[in-house]
Amino acid sequence: MYCLDNNVGVVVIRKLCSTLVTYFLYFSVEWTECIKHLMYCLCTNQGVQYDLLKDAPDVSVLVQSLSHQRAFAVLCFAAGLADEIGKIDLNSLKQYV
């Protein structure tokens, strides 16, 4: 959250998003609502346990709560995720549901 609040730059945000995408690729079964979870963490300004996501507001509410910088981070993550998922053969990804 620090880097989003202190304008560290686009490169740092993209690197963090790339790391989260890699995490998703390895743990896709456990992190099925990764974008909503990231949005919820950014809206609450803290890491929220994944099992508490059931108590989170709807995505449409979360989107309205994000600053431009945080929305950029979510979009960067979503774009990176779509790009990487498009590169892999889903049949070979054993954990993918």
C-alpha positions as CSV (number, residue, x, y, z in Angstrom):
1,M,0.0,0.0,0.0
2,Y,3.0,2.3,0.7
3,C,4.1,2.4,-2.9
4,L,0.6,3.3,-4.1
5,D,0.3,6.2,-1.6
6,N,3.8,7.6,-2.2
7,N,3.9,7.7,-6.0
8,V,6.9,5.3,-6.4
9,G,6.3,5.0,-10.1
10,V,4.7,2.8,-12.7
11,V,7.6,0.4,-12.9
12,V,7.3,-0.6,-9.3
13,I,3.5,-1.1,-9.5
14,R,4.0,-3.3,-12.6
15,K,6.7,-5.4,-10.9
16,L,4.4,-5.9,-7.9
17,C,1.5,-6.9,-10.2
18,S,3.8,-9.3,-12.1
19,T,4.7,-11.0,-8.9
20,L,1.0,-11.3,-8.0
21,V,0.2,-12.8,-11.4
22,T,3.0,-15.4,-10.8
23,Y,1.5,-16.2,-7.4
24,F,-1.9,-16.7,-9.1
25,L,-0.5,-19.0,-11.6
26,Y,0.8,-21.3,-8.9
27,F,-2.2,-21.0,-6.5
28,S,-5.1,-20.5,-8.9
29,V,-7.3,-23.0,-7.1
30,E,-6.9,-21.3,-3.7
31,W,-7.1,-17.7,-5.1
32,T,-10.1,-17.9,-7.4
33,E,-11.3,-14.3,-6.7
34,C,-7.9,-12.7,-6.9
35,I,-9.1,-9.4,-8.5
36,K,-11.8,-8.8,-6.0
37,H,-9.4,-9.8,-3.2
38,L,-6.8,-7.3,-4.4
39,M,-9.5,-4.6,-4.7
40,Y,-10.8,-5.3,-1.2
41,C,-7.3,-5.1,0.3
42,L,-6.6,-1.8,-1.5
43,C,-9.9,-0.4,-0.4
44,T,-9.3,-1.3,3.3
45,N,-5.7,-0.3,3.1
46,Q,-4.6,-3.6,4.6
47,G,-4.0,-7.2,3.8
48,V,-7.3,-9.0,4.3
49,Q,-7.5,-12.7,4.9
50,Y,-8.9,-14.4,1.8
51,D,-11.6,-16.2,3.8
52,L,-13.0,-12.8,4.9
53,L,-13.7,-11.9,1.3
54,K,-17.2,-13.2,1.8
55,D,-17.9,-10.1,3.9
56,A,-16.6,-7.7,1.3
57,P,-18.9,-5.3,-0.5
58,D,-19.8,-6.0,-4.1
59,V,-17.2,-5.3,-6.8
60,S,-19.2,-2.3,-8.1
61,V,-18.9,-0.7,-4.6
62,L,-15.2,-1.5,-4.3
63,V,-14.5,0.1,-7.7
64,Q,-16.0,3.3,-6.7
65,S,-13.9,3.4,-3.5
66,L,-10.5,3.1,-5.3
67,S,-8.3,6.1,-6.0
68,H,-6.9,6.5,-9.5
69,Q,-3.5,5.1,-8.5
70,R,-5.0,2.0,-6.8
71,A,-7.4,1.5,-9.7
72,F,-4.4,1.6,-12.0
73,A,-2.7,-1.1,-9.9
74,V,-5.8,-3.3,-10.2
75,L,-6.1,-2.8,-13.9
76,C,-2.3,-3.5,-14.3
77,F,-2.8,-6.8,-12.4
78,A,-5.9,-7.8,-14.4
79,A,-4.2,-7.1,-17.7
80,G,-1.0,-9.0,-16.7
81,L,-3.2,-11.9,-15.5
82,A,-5.1,-12.0,-18.8
83,D,-1.9,-11.8,-20.7
84,E,-0.2,-14.6,-18.9
85,I,-3.2,-16.9,-18.8
86,G,-3.4,-16.4,-22.6
87,K,0.2,-17.6,-23.0
88,I,-0.2,-20.9,-21.2
89,D,-1.9,-24.1,-22.2
90,L,-4.7,-24.5,-19.7
91,N,-4.6,-28.2,-20.0
92,S,-1.1,-28.3,-18.7
93,L,-1.8,-26.1,-15.7
94,K,-2.6,-28.8,-13.2
95,Q,-4.0,-26.5,-10.5
96,Y,-6.2,-24.5,-12.8
97,V,-10.0,-25.0,-12.3
